[in-house]
């Protein structure tokens, strides 16, 4: 099969990027982390020192190149994979990604990137907006306690309660924004990973992919 698209959506901390990356490696799919793309735009906007809430300041979108390649996010050819995980970027990305001008540009890039081949793409609006024709759609979720604990393990020295509060704020902002809010596509499979290991989730999704490819 030359073309097969997998859309994985879910809230922050649900494990969608980690899981998508590992599935892609095992099945030789191309992985596109759309969240990283929005983080790269946020980083660039912050470096410019603009008012992040004003769409008029985003005319730079037609002049920059944002590319997710080989598990790295490249901004104008420079690997910014580490910089986009800065807490300051994390605190601003929901605002930037809520703007129509930003989403229109990124969705266009994402659709082009997924137009050919074997692709697994993760984000918050993939199943119903970016890849509505995906061959498999999954909405990953987990309890807020579980998601906060996962982030806590990724960020040594972080405060678990603060992480939980930040995730709750992020959930609200992502789910209530006007442009492409976080939500499950009607035909997506809901998968709660609270009591599952990463390997269990990966094995389950791989089985689903292989079933639909055959």
Backbone as ProteinMPNN parsed JSONL, in Angstrom:
{"seq_chain_A": "XXXXXXXXXXXXXXXXXXXXXXXXXXXXXXXXXXXXXXXXXXXXXXXXXXXXXXXXXXXXXXXXXXXXXXXXXXXXXXXXXXXXXXXXXXXXXXXXXXXXXXXXXXXXXXXXXXXXXXXXXXXXXXXXXXXXXXXXXXXXXXXXXXXXXXXXXXXXXXXXXXXXXXXXXXXXXXXXXXXXXXXXXXXXXXXXXXXXXXXXXXXXXXXXXXXXXX", "coords_chain_A": {"N_chain_A": [[0.846, -1.197, 0.0], [0.688, 2.098, -0.996], [-0.147, 4.546, 0.091], [-1.134, 5.536, 3.297], [-2.751, 6.848, 5.993], [-2.51, 7.894, 9.342], [-4.171, 9.352, 11.982], [-3.613, 10.894, 15.005], [-4.919, 12.22, 17.824], [-5.16, 14.251, 20.821], [-5.073, 15.456, 24.249], [-2.607, 17.585, 25.914], [0.174, 15.84, 27.199], [-0.849, 13.318, 26.864], [0.619, 11.467, 25.591], [0.797, 11.238, 22.878], [2.701, 12.153, 20.938], [5.135, 10.843, 21.605], [4.307, 8.171, 21.362], [3.431, 8.108, 18.681], [5.837, 8.628, 17.364], [7.35, 6.34, 17.98], [5.817, 4.308, 16.855], [5.972, 5.02, 14.187], [8.684, 4.569, 13.726], [8.838, 1.802, 14.009], [7.163, 0.856, 11.979], [8.097, 2.04, 9.75], [6.981, 4.473, 8.916], [6.351, 7.911, 8.024], [6.654, 10.4, 10.44], [4.811, 13.083, 11.694], [4.891, 15.684, 13.821], [2.686, 17.83, 14.78], [2.338, 19.561, 16.882], [4.908, 20.328, 17.544], [5.483, 21.913, 15.388], [3.815, 24.132, 15.777], [4.954, 25.044, 18.111], [7.428, 25.843, 17.176], [6.774, 28.056, 15.596], [5.801, 29.675, 17.62], [8.124, 30.054, 19.146], [9.677, 31.503, 17.29], [8.113, 33.811, 16.997], [8.23, 34.821, 19.598], [10.952, 35.372, 19.758], [11.071, 37.484, 18.016], [9.858, 39.401, 19.466], [7.226, 40.322, 19.328], [3.765, 41.373, 19.797], [2.055, 38.768, 20.824], [-0.638, 38.217, 20.653], [-1.777, 39.59, 18.577], [-2.861, 39.249, 15.39], [-1.963, 40.703, 13.209], [0.72, 40.893, 13.394], [1.88, 38.673, 12.366], [2.93, 38.458, 9.802], [5.269, 37.358, 9.08], [4.989, 34.685, 8.6], [4.894, 33.774, 5.973], [7.473, 33.871, 5.271], [9.098, 32.205, 6.678], [10.459, 28.905, 7.234], [9.131, 25.953, 8.338], [9.75, 22.807, 9.402], [9.22, 19.416, 10.05], [11.3, 16.844, 10.516], [12.773, 13.675, 10.491], [12.416, 13.284, 13.262], [13.125, 15.75, 14.26], [12.628, 19.246, 14.719], [12.802, 21.754, 12.459], [13.583, 25.101, 12.078], [13.729, 27.453, 9.752], [15.833, 25.947, 8.739], [17.358, 25.414, 10.976], [17.922, 23.359, 13.77], [15.655, 23.325, 16.285], [14.71, 21.747, 18.269], [15.181, 21.408, 21.01], [14.909, 23.997, 22.067], [12.193, 24.61, 21.672], [10.914, 23.333, 23.695], [11.151, 24.787, 25.917], [9.919, 26.11, 28.997], [8.754, 28.668, 28.814], [7.99, 28.868, 26.144], [6.158, 26.797, 26.099], [4.174, 27.886, 27.721], [3.104, 29.807, 26.084], [2.276, 28.714, 23.688], [-0.374, 27.807, 23.315], [-1.821, 30.155, 23.004], [-0.675, 31.266, 20.645], [-1.186, 29.218, 18.788], [-3.89, 29.352, 18.635], [-4.63, 31.304, 16.905], [-6.111, 32.265, 13.858], [-4.682, 32.895, 11.506], [-2.251, 31.664, 11.944], [-2.966, 28.953, 12.258], [-4.147, 28.4, 9.769], [-1.942, 28.585, 8.038], [-0.198, 26.594, 9.073], [-1.782, 24.266, 8.93], [-2.074, 24.026, 6.192], [0.582, 23.453, 5.449], [0.865, 21.048, 6.827], [-1.014, 19.359, 5.593], [0.055, 19.185, 3.034], [2.461, 17.905, 3.619], [1.566, 15.429, 4.36], [0.457, 14.323, 2.137], [1.321, 12.234, 0.515], [2.385, 8.814, 0.72], [3.251, 6.738, 3.63], [2.005, 7.781, 6.552], [2.005, 9.043, 9.865], [0.409, 11.226, 11.918], [0.315, 13.537, 14.571], [-1.618, 15.534, 16.854], [-4.019, 18.029, 17.667], [-6.221, 18.567, 16.168], [-6.264, 16.835, 14.08], [-7.713, 14.546, 13.145], [-10.299, 15.513, 12.401], [-9.88, 17.812, 10.975], [-7.243, 18.367, 9.725], [-6.51, 15.862, 8.547], [-9.046, 14.628, 7.511], [-9.716, 12.463, 5.999], [-8.269, 10.345, 6.909], [-6.988, 7.01, 7.247], [-7.029, 5.702, 9.631], [-8.125, 6.793, 12.751], [-7.382, 8.027, 15.908], [-8.128, 8.952, 19.201], [-6.317, 9.847, 21.798], [-6.298, 9.675, 25.324], [-6.006, 10.38, 28.866], [-6.106, 10.228, 32.452], [-6.011, 13.311, 34.308], [-4.247, 13.26, 36.431], [-2.538, 11.198, 35.743], [-1.403, 12.199, 33.364], [-0.093, 14.464, 34.313], [1.789, 13.275, 35.972], [3.319, 11.908, 34.097], [4.501, 14.04, 32.723], [5.928, 15.089, 34.834], [7.882, 13.164, 35.241], [9.297, 13.502, 32.925], [10.375, 15.958, 33.315], [12.615, 16.536, 35.424], [12.728, 17.663, 38.772], [10.573, 19.311, 38.566], [7.401, 20.69, 39.671], [4.8, 18.75, 40.726], [2.081, 19.405, 41.259], [1.886, 21.949, 40.135], [2.328, 21.305, 37.467], [0.044, 19.81, 36.94], [-1.931, 21.788, 37.23], [-1.163, 23.479, 35.151], [-1.622, 21.82, 32.947], [-4.381, 21.529, 33.085], [-5.19, 24.138, 32.538], [-4.2, 24.333, 29.961], [-5.706, 22.365, 28.675], [-8.247, 23.538, 28.825], [-7.882, 25.901, 27.338], [-7.152, 24.861, 24.809], [-9.392, 23.343, 24.143], [-11.443, 25.172, 24.015], [-10.873, 27.151, 22.186], [-11.539, 29.2, 19.309], [-10.677, 28.586, 16.699], [-10.214, 25.543, 15.194], [-10.508, 23.689, 17.57], [-9.384, 21.461, 20.232], [-10.63, 18.319, 19.855], [-12.439, 15.218, 19.575], [-12.638, 13.386, 16.588], [-15.622, 12.368, 14.915], [-15.522, 9.761, 13.919], [-13.366, 8.645, 15.169], [-11.371, 6.437, 17.187], [-11.67, 6.188, 20.624], [-9.205, 6.128, 23.013], [-8.226, 5.371, 26.129], [-5.42, 5.785, 27.962], [-4.678, 5.611, 30.578], [-4.253, 3.413, 32.321], [-2.427, 1.943, 30.905], [0.698, 0.849, 29.594], [3.317, 2.479, 27.701], [4.334, 0.735, 25.771], [2.242, -1.106, 25.565], [0.209, 0.465, 24.486], [1.365, 1.186, 22.04], [1.632, -1.351, 20.796], [-1.053, -2.066, 20.561], [-2.095, -0.074, 18.837], [-0.516, -0.483, 16.581], [-1.415, -3.005, 15.806], [-4.009, -2.33, 15.009], [-3.448, -0.681, 12.827], [-2.145, -2.452, 11.051], [-4.215, -4.264, 10.595], [-6.023, -2.711, 9.155], [-4.542, -2.067, 6.96], [-4.279, -4.41, 5.61]], "CA_chain_A": [[0.0, 0.0, 0.0], [1.528, 3.278, -1.131], [-0.614, 5.632, 0.946], [-1.922, 5.182, 4.473], [-2.64, 7.96, 6.936], [-2.983, 7.685, 10.705], [-4.345, 10.615, 12.716], [-3.673, 10.699, 16.451], [-5.178, 13.461, 18.548], [-5.268, 14.107, 22.261], [-4.622, 16.604, 25.038], [-1.201, 17.612, 26.325], [0.534, 14.818, 28.169], [-1.509, 12.032, 26.606], [1.63, 10.567, 25.047], [0.59, 11.044, 21.436], [3.917, 12.355, 20.149], [6.053, 9.743, 21.906], [3.737, 6.947, 20.797], [3.453, 8.23, 17.22], [7.234, 8.536, 16.937], [7.8, 4.957, 18.098], [5.09, 3.529, 15.856], [6.562, 5.374, 12.889], [9.977, 3.902, 13.625], [8.632, 0.36, 13.854], [6.468, 0.541, 10.73], [8.722, 2.812, 8.673], [6.092, 5.561, 8.517], [6.811, 9.275, 8.291], [5.947, 10.963, 11.594], [4.707, 14.543, 11.697], [4.462, 16.207, 15.118], [2.17, 19.176, 14.487], [2.547, 20.403, 18.056], [6.263, 20.884, 17.432], [5.43, 22.971, 14.379], [3.251, 25.322, 16.417], [5.944, 25.52, 19.069], [8.48, 26.532, 16.424], [6.231, 29.373, 15.254], [5.75, 30.426, 18.877], [9.509, 30.433, 19.46], [10.097, 32.559, 16.367], [7.363, 35.028, 17.342], [8.792, 35.329, 20.851], [12.273, 35.944, 19.459], [10.841, 38.773, 17.343], [9.377, 40.349, 20.469], [5.946, 40.897, 18.909], [2.571, 41.128, 20.598], [1.648, 37.451, 20.349], [-2.093, 38.119, 20.51], [-2.218, 40.394, 17.432], [-2.62, 38.541, 14.132], [-1.291, 41.579, 12.242], [2.167, 40.764, 13.565], [2.34, 37.366, 11.89], [3.225, 38.473, 8.367], [6.501, 36.595, 8.869], [4.683, 33.279, 8.337], [5.197, 33.437, 4.583], [8.909, 34.01, 5.054], [9.849, 31.212, 7.442], [10.275, 27.492, 6.881], [8.969, 25.092, 9.505], [9.777, 21.449, 8.876], [9.458, 18.34, 11.011], [12.012, 15.853, 9.724], [13.618, 12.757, 11.245], [12.215, 13.539, 14.69], [13.655, 17.057, 14.626], [11.874, 20.374, 14.189], [13.729, 22.712, 11.864], [13.066, 26.447, 11.849], [14.67, 28.059, 8.803], [16.98, 25.075, 8.592], [18.069, 25.247, 12.248], [17.275, 22.44, 14.694], [15.228, 24.007, 17.514], [13.968, 20.729, 19.02], [15.352, 21.652, 22.447], [14.401, 25.338, 22.41], [10.722, 24.683, 21.665], [10.401, 22.71, 24.919], [11.342, 25.731, 27.02], [8.656, 26.389, 29.682], [8.169, 29.915, 28.337], [7.315, 28.533, 24.887], [5.002, 25.978, 26.48], [3.137, 28.747, 28.29], [2.574, 30.709, 25.063], [1.912, 28.04, 22.448], [-1.83, 27.736, 23.155], [-2.252, 31.446, 22.474], [-0.249, 31.402, 19.248], [-1.851, 28.22, 17.95], [-5.331, 29.646, 18.559], [-4.843, 32.347, 15.905], [-6.515, 31.729, 12.553], [-3.624, 33.068, 10.514], [-1.231, 30.648, 12.233], [-3.517, 27.621, 11.984], [-4.322, 28.245, 8.317], [-0.63, 28.344, 7.446], [0.33, 25.316, 9.521], [-2.617, 23.183, 8.396], [-1.71, 23.899, 4.782], [1.871, 22.754, 5.416], [0.666, 19.686, 7.319], [-1.715, 18.598, 4.561], [1.014, 18.917, 1.957], [3.443, 16.948, 4.113], [0.932, 14.116, 4.509], [-0.29, 14.023, 0.911], [1.786, 10.997, -0.106], [3.157, 7.865, 1.507], [2.774, 6.187, 4.899], [2.149, 8.925, 7.453], [1.311, 9.129, 11.141], [0.455, 12.634, 12.324], [-0.362, 13.754, 15.848], [-1.943, 16.923, 17.175], [-5.275, 18.233, 18.375], [-7.319, 18.703, 15.211], [-5.849, 16.084, 12.894], [-8.753, 13.654, 12.664], [-11.473, 16.16, 11.801], [-9.535, 19.018, 10.224], [-6.066, 18.239, 8.866], [-6.616, 14.616, 7.77], [-10.388, 14.061, 7.703], [-9.814, 11.217, 5.236], [-7.278, 9.404, 7.441], [-7.408, 5.619, 7.243], [-7.241, 5.341, 11.037], [-8.136, 7.961, 13.627], [-7.38, 7.661, 17.319], [-8.08, 10.057, 20.156], [-5.682, 9.372, 23.018], [-6.543, 10.468, 26.52], [-5.593, 9.774, 30.13], [-6.533, 11.08, 33.563], [-5.158, 14.476, 34.51], [-3.19, 12.851, 37.346], [-1.596, 10.391, 34.969], [-0.694, 13.063, 32.427], [0.81, 15.314, 35.093], [2.886, 12.432, 36.445], [4.19, 11.664, 32.941], [5.282, 15.259, 32.501], [6.83, 15.223, 35.979], [8.999, 12.256, 34.994], [10.072, 14.075, 31.821], [10.977, 17.223, 33.764], [13.144, 16.371, 36.785], [12.731, 18.874, 39.575], [9.332, 20.068, 38.377], [6.394, 20.569, 40.724], [3.703, 17.942, 40.186], [0.817, 20.136, 41.343], [1.931, 23.023, 39.14], [2.16, 20.678, 36.166], [-1.369, 19.459, 36.831], [-2.673, 23.033, 37.004], [-0.823, 23.949, 33.808], [-2.307, 20.954, 31.986], [-5.806, 21.863, 33.121], [-5.319, 25.401, 31.81], [-3.95, 24.032, 28.545], [-6.895, 21.646, 28.201], [-9.347, 24.495, 28.654], [-7.559, 26.801, 26.226], [-7.174, 24.115, 23.549], [-10.744, 22.852, 23.863], [-12.397, 26.268, 23.876], [-10.484, 28.149, 21.2], [-12.458, 29.309, 18.175], [-10.114, 27.938, 15.515], [-9.786, 24.143, 15.29], [-10.28, 23.289, 18.963], [-9.111, 20.068, 20.554], [-11.825, 17.487, 19.987], [-12.391, 13.902, 18.945], [-13.393, 13.224, 15.348], [-16.755, 11.469, 15.133], [-15.176, 8.392, 13.557], [-12.099, 8.271, 15.814], [-11.421, 5.511, 18.305], [-11.25, 6.783, 21.888], [-8.306, 5.206, 23.707], [-7.781, 5.877, 27.416], [-4.152, 5.116, 28.25], [-4.349, 5.809, 31.991], [-3.752, 2.177, 32.926], [-1.655, 1.217, 29.905], [2.086, 1.267, 29.395], [3.569, 2.966, 26.342], [4.476, -0.422, 24.886], [0.912, -1.672, 25.347], [-0.505, 1.366, 23.569], [2.005, 1.05, 20.733], [1.265, -2.657, 20.233], [-2.48, -2.033, 20.223], [-2.301, 0.765, 17.656], [0.112, -1.159, 15.44], [-2.345, -4.048, 15.375], [-5.102, -1.666, 14.291], [-2.914, -0.218, 11.538], [-1.91, -3.607, 10.185], [-5.516, -4.824, 10.221], [-6.64, -1.867, 8.135], [-3.692, -2.055, 5.766], [-4.412, -5.708, 4.923]], "C_chain_A": [[0.882, 1.247, 0.0], [1.144, 4.387, -0.169], [-1.445, 5.093, 2.102], [-1.683, 6.261, 5.509], [-3.25, 7.592, 8.285], [-3.026, 9.035, 11.408], [-4.474, 10.304, 14.201], [-3.809, 12.048, 17.133], [-5.236, 13.19, 20.044], [-4.739, 15.321, 22.984], [-3.144, 16.514, 25.38], [-0.944, 16.537, 27.37], [-0.111, 13.471, 27.95], [-0.559, 11.02, 25.999], [1.585, 10.407, 23.547], [1.861, 11.2, 20.608], [4.922, 11.227, 20.358], [5.589, 8.454, 21.243], [3.796, 6.984, 19.273], [4.858, 8.042, 16.678], [7.712, 7.082, 16.94], [7.088, 4.05, 17.092], [5.685, 3.77, 14.476], [7.883, 4.645, 12.681], [9.813, 2.408, 13.357], [8.031, -0.007, 12.503], [7.048, 1.261, 9.519], [7.749, 3.824, 8.062], [6.831, 6.888, 8.693], [5.989, 9.816, 9.455], [5.966, 12.481, 11.514], [4.096, 14.989, 13.024], [3.997, 17.645, 14.909], [2.347, 20.119, 15.67], [3.905, 21.065, 18.018], [6.293, 22.022, 16.427], [4.874, 24.258, 14.983], [4.214, 25.905, 17.45], [7.058, 26.305, 18.362], [8.028, 27.937, 16.031], [6.197, 30.263, 16.496], [7.135, 30.926, 19.266], [9.97, 31.587, 18.586], [9.401, 33.881, 16.709], [7.901, 35.649, 18.626], [10.151, 35.98, 20.615], [12.154, 37.299, 18.768], [10.351, 39.839, 18.307], [8.05, 40.995, 20.125], [4.863, 40.674, 19.961], [1.959, 39.838, 20.061], [0.152, 37.344, 20.078], [-2.635, 38.836, 19.273], [-1.842, 39.71, 16.119], [-1.865, 39.383, 13.102], [0.225, 41.436, 12.305], [2.746, 39.484, 12.967], [2.587, 37.32, 10.383], [4.506, 37.711, 8.044], [6.234, 35.143, 8.478], [5.01, 32.852, 6.91], [6.691, 33.464, 4.291], [9.738, 32.966, 5.804], [9.545, 29.805, 6.942], [10.223, 26.679, 8.166], [8.83, 23.663, 8.998], [10.054, 20.453, 9.985], [10.043, 17.185, 10.23], [12.913, 15.01, 10.616], [13.616, 13.061, 12.742], [12.852, 14.834, 15.182], [12.784, 18.141, 14.019], [12.875, 21.424, 13.728], [13.007, 24.025, 11.594], [14.09, 27.183, 11.006], [15.975, 27.27, 8.733], [17.764, 24.808, 9.864], [17.268, 24.342, 13.177], [16.95, 23.16, 16.008], [14.436, 23.048, 18.413], [14.045, 20.955, 20.531], [14.703, 22.974, 22.855], [12.879, 25.392, 22.497], [10.109, 24.047, 22.906], [10.62, 23.594, 26.141], [9.991, 26.048, 27.667], [7.959, 27.661, 29.198], [7.428, 29.692, 27.02], [6.05, 27.745, 25.182], [3.85, 26.84, 26.98], [2.465, 29.631, 27.245], [1.975, 29.996, 23.852], [0.4, 27.933, 22.251], [-2.379, 29.025, 22.562], [-1.926, 31.556, 20.991], [-1.012, 30.444, 18.339], [-3.357, 28.436, 17.85], [-5.655, 30.658, 17.457], [-5.108, 31.754, 14.531], [-5.4, 31.799, 11.526], [-2.527, 32.015, 10.696], [-1.752, 29.265, 11.859], [-3.68, 27.389, 10.487], [-2.997, 27.895, 7.644], [-0.105, 26.955, 7.805], [-0.47, 24.14, 8.962], [-2.308, 22.951, 6.922], [-0.4, 23.119, 4.631], [1.703, 21.286, 5.819], [-0.028, 18.81, 6.275], [-0.781, 18.241, 3.405], [2.012, 17.849, 2.375], [2.881, 15.532, 4.166], [0.237, 13.642, 3.239], [0.1, 12.7, 0.272], [2.506, 10.11, 0.91], [2.461, 7.367, 2.754], [3.056, 7.225, 5.981], [1.372, 8.72, 8.743], [1.51, 10.542, 11.665], [-0.289, 12.803, 13.641], [-0.556, 15.241, 16.115], [-3.235, 17.006, 17.961], [-6.483, 18.346, 17.453], [-7.071, 17.87, 13.955], [-7.013, 15.281, 12.308], [-9.918, 14.316, 11.966], [-11.126, 17.35, 10.909], [-8.384, 18.817, 9.242], [-6.164, 17.016, 7.957], [-7.996, 13.972, 7.973], [-10.593, 12.745, 6.959], [-8.815, 10.173, 5.718], [-7.846, 7.988, 7.49], [-7.666, 5.091, 8.654], [-7.146, 6.602, 11.878], [-8.249, 7.493, 15.074], [-7.318, 8.922, 18.164], [-7.553, 9.491, 21.467], [-6.038, 10.275, 24.195], [-6.016, 9.709, 27.731], [-6.051, 10.722, 31.236], [-5.544, 12.23, 33.738], [-3.997, 14.128, 35.45], [-2.106, 12.068, 36.612], [-0.764, 11.266, 34.038], [0.308, 13.959, 33.146], [2.021, 14.512, 35.568], [3.857, 12.13, 35.306], [5.075, 12.865, 32.668], [6.321, 15.437, 33.616], [8.07, 14.351, 35.79], [9.899, 12.782, 33.877], [10.859, 15.301, 32.252], [11.448, 17.095, 35.207], [13.177, 17.701, 37.535], [11.477, 19.71, 39.446], [8.363, 19.797, 39.52], [5.159, 19.882, 40.155], [2.382, 18.697, 40.187], [0.77, 21.263, 40.322], [1.743, 22.469, 37.732], [0.695, 20.32, 35.931], [-2.213, 20.692, 36.524], [-2.415, 23.579, 35.602], [-1.542, 23.127, 32.743], [-3.802, 21.256, 31.935], [-6.078, 23.168, 32.364], [-5.158, 25.178, 30.31], [-5.15, 23.313, 27.938], [-8.034, 22.617, 27.905], [-9.103, 25.391, 27.442], [-7.672, 26.079, 24.885], [-8.582, 23.684, 23.159], [-11.743, 23.96, 23.577], [-11.991, 27.348, 22.879], [-11.442, 28.1, 20.009], [-11.969, 28.512, 16.977], [-9.627, 26.523, 15.837], [-9.504, 23.705, 16.725], [-9.937, 21.81, 19.096], [-10.433, 19.331, 20.68], [-11.639, 16.193, 19.204], [-13.207, 13.912, 17.662], [-14.496, 12.197, 15.586], [-16.404, 10.004, 14.876], [-13.838, 7.938, 14.142], [-12.341, 7.296, 16.961], [-10.906, 6.217, 19.553], [-10.424, 5.757, 22.657], [-7.77, 5.86, 24.973], [-6.544, 5.085, 27.837], [-3.745, 5.199, 29.723], [-3.697, 4.579, 32.609], [-2.982, 1.313, 31.937], [-0.218, 1.73, 29.873], [2.232, 1.769, 27.957], [3.648, 1.792, 25.368], [3.127, -1.072, 24.583], [0.114, -0.837, 24.351], [0.045, 1.216, 22.156], [1.595, -0.257, 20.062], [-0.179, -2.666, 19.769], [-2.713, -1.243, 18.935], [-1.668, 0.127, 16.417], [-0.78, -2.261, 14.916], [-3.497, -3.461, 14.569], [-4.648, -1.227, 12.894], [-2.765, -1.386, 10.571], [-3.206, -4.251, 9.727], [-6.126, -4.027, 9.075], [-5.813, -1.8, 6.856], [-3.844, -3.334, 4.953], [-5.812, -5.916, 4.333]], "O_chain_A": [[1.718, 1.428, 0.886], [2.014, 5.096, 0.336], [-2.353, 4.287, 1.901], [-0.539, 6.552, 5.86], [-4.354, 7.051, 8.36], [-2.038, 9.769, 11.426], [-5.347, 9.537, 14.605], [-2.931, 12.905, 17.032], [-5.346, 12.042, 20.476], [-4.028, 16.135, 22.394], [-2.508, 15.484, 25.158], [-1.73, 16.347, 28.298], [0.058, 12.566, 28.767], [-0.891, 9.838, 25.9], [2.258, 9.538, 22.993], [2.07, 10.441, 19.662], [5.493, 10.714, 19.396], [6.383, 7.735, 20.638], [4.17, 5.994, 18.644], [5.056, 7.38, 15.659], [8.396, 6.647, 16.014], [7.695, 3.13, 16.543], [5.875, 2.836, 13.697], [8.166, 4.16, 11.585], [10.56, 1.824, 12.573], [8.348, -1.057, 11.944], [6.553, 1.112, 8.402], [7.706, 4.004, 6.845], [7.817, 6.966, 9.425], [4.763, 9.703, 9.456], [7.014, 13.088, 11.292], [2.932, 14.707, 13.31], [4.811, 18.567, 14.867], [2.488, 21.329, 15.491], [4.05, 22.223, 18.409], [7.043, 22.985, 16.593], [5.398, 25.344, 14.732], [4.274, 27.12, 17.635], [7.56, 27.299, 18.885], [8.799, 28.892, 16.119], [6.523, 31.449, 16.434], [7.299, 32.079, 19.666], [10.581, 32.538, 19.074], [10.03, 34.94, 16.709], [8.014, 36.871, 18.726], [10.462, 37.016, 21.203], [13.025, 38.156, 18.914], [10.415, 41.033, 18.012], [7.768, 42.104, 20.579], [5.032, 39.886, 20.891], [1.406, 39.823, 18.962], [-0.276, 36.457, 19.338], [-3.817, 38.71, 18.953], [-0.664, 39.603, 15.777], [-1.202, 38.837, 12.221], [0.928, 41.819, 11.369], [3.949, 39.24, 13.049], [2.465, 36.263, 9.763], [4.799, 37.447, 6.878], [7.156, 34.44, 8.065], [5.361, 31.697, 6.67], [7.122, 33.12, 3.19], [10.946, 32.859, 5.588], [8.516, 29.555, 6.315], [11.149, 26.711, 8.977], [7.901, 23.348, 8.254], [10.995, 20.614, 10.762], [9.372, 16.604, 9.377], [13.71, 15.538, 11.391], [14.66, 13.092, 13.394], [13.091, 14.998, 16.378], [12.257, 17.972, 12.92], [13.687, 21.916, 14.511], [11.952, 24.049, 10.96], [15.183, 27.501, 11.475], [17.065, 27.838, 8.677], [18.736, 24.053, 9.841], [16.065, 24.539, 13.35], [17.851, 23.556, 16.748], [13.602, 23.475, 19.212], [13.071, 20.716, 21.245], [14.025, 23.046, 23.88], [12.333, 26.139, 23.309], [8.912, 24.2, 23.151], [10.313, 23.198, 27.265], [9.007, 26.239, 26.953], [6.73, 27.731, 29.171], [6.358, 30.263, 26.804], [5.0, 27.993, 24.59], [2.686, 26.557, 26.695], [1.376, 30.152, 27.485], [1.243, 30.608, 23.074], [-0.064, 27.966, 21.111], [-3.282, 29.001, 21.726], [-2.788, 31.895, 20.18], [-1.435, 30.821, 17.246], [-4.026, 27.769, 17.061], [-6.822, 30.848, 17.114], [-4.404, 30.843, 14.095], [-5.2, 30.857, 10.759], [-1.947, 31.536, 9.721], [-1.047, 28.491, 11.21], [-3.386, 26.301, 9.992], [-2.941, 27.014, 6.786], [0.376, 26.227, 6.938], [0.109, 23.13, 8.564], [-2.283, 21.81, 6.46], [-0.293, 22.233, 3.783], [2.318, 20.397, 5.231], [0.336, 17.648, 6.099], [-0.828, 17.132, 2.871], [2.369, 16.984, 1.576], [3.619, 14.556, 4.033], [-0.498, 12.655, 3.27], [-0.705, 12.1, -0.44], [3.15, 10.6, 1.837], [1.255, 7.54, 2.927], [4.213, 7.512, 6.286], [0.223, 8.278, 8.723], [2.64, 10.999, 11.836], [-1.389, 12.278, 13.811], [0.224, 16.084, 15.67], [-3.514, 16.162, 18.812], [-7.626, 18.235, 17.896], [-7.609, 18.171, 12.89], [-7.262, 15.337, 11.104], [-10.478, 13.747, 11.029], [-11.979, 17.842, 10.17], [-8.541, 19.073, 8.048], [-5.934, 17.111, 6.752], [-8.093, 12.887, 8.547], [-11.529, 12.001, 7.25], [-8.542, 9.209, 5.003], [-9.036, 7.794, 7.742], [-8.431, 4.145, 8.841], [-6.205, 7.384, 11.738], [-9.101, 6.671, 15.413], [-6.552, 9.841, 17.876], [-8.249, 8.75, 22.161], [-6.07, 11.498, 24.061], [-5.629, 8.545, 27.631], [-6.349, 11.888, 30.976], [-4.379, 12.122, 33.357], [-2.891, 14.643, 35.286], [-0.913, 12.263, 36.843], [0.45, 11.088, 33.937], [1.415, 14.189, 32.657], [3.145, 15.014, 35.565], [5.07, 12.097, 35.512], [6.269, 12.717, 32.409], [7.443, 15.878, 33.37], [9.178, 14.756, 36.141], [11.107, 12.543, 33.877], [11.874, 15.647, 31.647], [10.738, 17.512, 36.122], [13.598, 18.725, 36.998], [11.327, 20.715, 40.142], [8.49, 18.807, 40.242], [4.545, 20.378, 39.21], [1.637, 18.634, 39.209], [-0.271, 21.507, 39.712], [1.079, 23.088, 36.9], [0.175, 20.513, 34.832], [-3.097, 20.652, 35.669], [-3.327, 24.08, 34.944], [-2.018, 23.676, 31.75], [-4.41, 21.24, 30.865], [-7.069, 23.284, 31.643], [-5.882, 25.755, 29.499], [-5.562, 23.617, 26.818], [-8.694, 22.527, 26.87], [-9.999, 25.61, 26.626], [-8.226, 26.626, 23.932], [-8.923, 23.663, 21.976], [-12.781, 23.716, 22.961], [-12.687, 28.354, 22.74], [-12.073, 27.076, 19.745], [-12.757, 27.838, 16.314], [-8.729, 26.341, 16.659], [-8.363, 23.381, 17.054], [-10.172, 21.016, 18.185], [-11.265, 19.68, 21.518], [-10.803, 16.093, 18.306], [-14.341, 14.392, 17.648], [-14.322, 11.264, 16.37], [-16.93, 9.111, 15.541], [-13.246, 6.967, 13.671], [-13.383, 7.33, 17.617], [-9.815, 6.786, 19.534], [-10.89, 4.648, 22.92], [-6.961, 6.786, 24.908], [-6.609, 3.873, 28.042], [-2.605, 4.895, 30.074], [-2.708, 4.689, 33.333], [-2.891, 0.097, 32.106], [0.034, 2.913, 30.101], [1.377, 1.514, 27.108], [3.093, 1.85, 24.27], [2.898, -1.536, 23.466], [-0.571, -1.376, 23.482], [-0.715, 1.13, 21.192], [1.248, -0.263, 18.881], [-0.496, -3.209, 18.71], [-3.441, -1.69, 18.049], [-2.234, 0.196, 15.326], [-0.895, -2.438, 13.703], [-3.911, -4.034, 13.562], [-5.375, -1.383, 11.913], [-3.203, -1.318, 9.423], [-3.294, -4.732, 8.597], [-6.681, -4.6, 8.137], [-6.345, -1.504, 5.786], [-3.572, -3.348, 3.753], [-6.08, -6.954, 3.727]]}, "name": "protein", "num_of_chains": 1, "seq": "XXXXXXXXXXXXXXXXXXXXXXXXXXXXXXXXXXXXXXXXXXXXXXXXXXXXXXXXXXXXXXXXXXXXXXXXXXXXXXXXXXXXXXXXXXXXXXXXXXXXXXXXXXXXXXXXXXXXXXXXXXXXXXXXXXXXXXXXXXXXXXXXXXXXXXXXXXXXXXXXXXXXXXXXXXXXXXXXXXXXXXXXXXXXXXXXXXXXXXXXXXXXXXXXXXXXXX"}
